[in-house]
């Protein structure tokens, strides 16, 4: 890649083994991210293909199948377009990604924060499970601490003979597979979305130096002290951490097989890259390093055209309580550049479906084994999104379909 003087390292390693996604699927992925409101999908696809050509000229690599079709790594595609944008070499982020995200946020802001209806289905691929094999499959539900009791929920399933149970934040199917290799678990839920904090627990729960992706290493602790300075109030410390995240890191897709499992936050600092989950984990770790209770929260944004899964952070501030901080602001502001959007989700969020509040409330094992390396693809559907998790050869592991059916007017 042609790199400008201060270009950051790409941060991750990209190999032909990752480059397995056909160009039409990459175009569909970018169409959701940059053209969700564009009625002329053919025109959008033409703009995307032209952009892919520019990025290939700047160093984006692909491999060709025997039939001539180009195959890409979706993580690499996003990395290239964002690096080029950060250094003024490409306008796709500013012209398409950021405005689409802004419009999604603005559209939701016009809706009442009550009476949302969501259809959610998770299709599990179980090629190695024979007929009669036992399975335990899970899907996320809204947490009562954030939403209160569900107004209603109706479930469905296929491919497994057994019982469906509902608990706080979780739908579970236990039973025997029918041997067809695929099972589905889904629901329609009516709920009031959350815009506030929730969740129980003591300060000790949210000050742990070691919790999954949240690892308060010496490096993280030293960085927190350097950014906040001596004697900084919690509000000033969070502001310093936020500015660092937006100014010094790139936010995009991640190859999790490259993340150092014992020091994931250090990996973010080494690579200069994070996604919403790793970035939120680092923000939580920086806060905990300063003795500030903080936690990782997950669920779904409720944008009608793109109700996708997402993570953000919550930080306890005295006299304010739990406050949310969402690095979606990185994309909305074009990498921290647009001042009108840079702090849009600083200390606040829009209506969400909250399904996980770590370390006490989480969906748990999904019921299928994740491969060592994978791709996640988010693609638009007629009514929402399809979120595919495939191994890097393209074999599906599970597929979520999410649709916002109705918002009470």
HELIX and SHEET records of a PDB file:
HELIX    1   1 UNK A   16  UNK A   18  5                                   3    
HELIX    2   2 UNK A   23  UNK A   35  1                                  13    
HELIX    3   3 UNK A   41  UNK A   57  1                                  17    
HELIX    4   4 UNK A   74  UNK A   86  1                                  13    
HELIX    5   5 UNK A   92  UNK A   92  1                                   1    
HELIX    6   6 UNK A   93  UNK A   97  3                                   5    
HELIX    7   7 UNK A   98  UNK A  109  1                                  12    
HELIX    8   8 UNK A  144  UNK A  147  1                                   4    
HELIX    9   9 UNK A  203  UNK A  206  5                                   4    
HELIX   10  10 UNK A  218  UNK A  228  1                                  11    
HELIX   11  11 UNK A  234  UNK A  248  1                                  15    
HELIX   12  12 UNK A  256  UNK A  258  5                                   3    
HELIX   13  13 UNK A  264  UNK A  271  1                                   8    
HELIX   14  14 UNK A  276  UNK A  289  1                                  14    
HELIX   15  15 UNK A  328  UNK A  332  1                                   5    
HELIX   16  16 UNK A  339  UNK A  342  1                                   4    
SHEET    1   A 3 UNK A  21  UNK A  22  0                                        
SHEET    2   A 3 UNK A  70  UNK A  72 -1                                        
SHEET    3   A 3 UNK A  63  UNK A  64 -1                                        
SHEET    1   B 6 UNK A 152  UNK A 158  0                                        
SHEET    2   B 6 UNK A 182  UNK A 191 -1                                        
SHEET    3   B 6 UNK A 116  UNK A 125 -1                                        
SHEET    4   B 6 UNK A 396  UNK A 407 -1                                        
SHEET    5   B 6 UNK A 384  UNK A 391 -1                                        
SHEET    6   B 6 UNK A 374  UNK A 380 -1                                        
SHEET    1   C 3 UNK A 134  UNK A 140  0                                        
SHEET    2   C 3 UNK A 170  UNK A 177 -1                                        
SHEET    3   C 3 UNK A 160  UNK A 167 -1                                        
SHEET    1   D 2 UNK A 210  UNK A 211  0                                        
SHEET    2   D 2 UNK A 214  UNK A 215 -1                                        
SHEET    1   E 2 UNK A 250  UNK A 251  0                                        
SHEET    2   E 2 UNK A 273  UNK A 274  1                                        
SHEET    1   F 4 UNK A 321  UNK A 325  0                                        
SHEET    2   F 4 UNK A 309  UNK A 317 -1                                        
SHEET    3   F 4 UNK A 294  UNK A 301 -1                                        
SHEET    4   F 4 UNK A 352  UNK A 357 -1                                        
END                                                                             
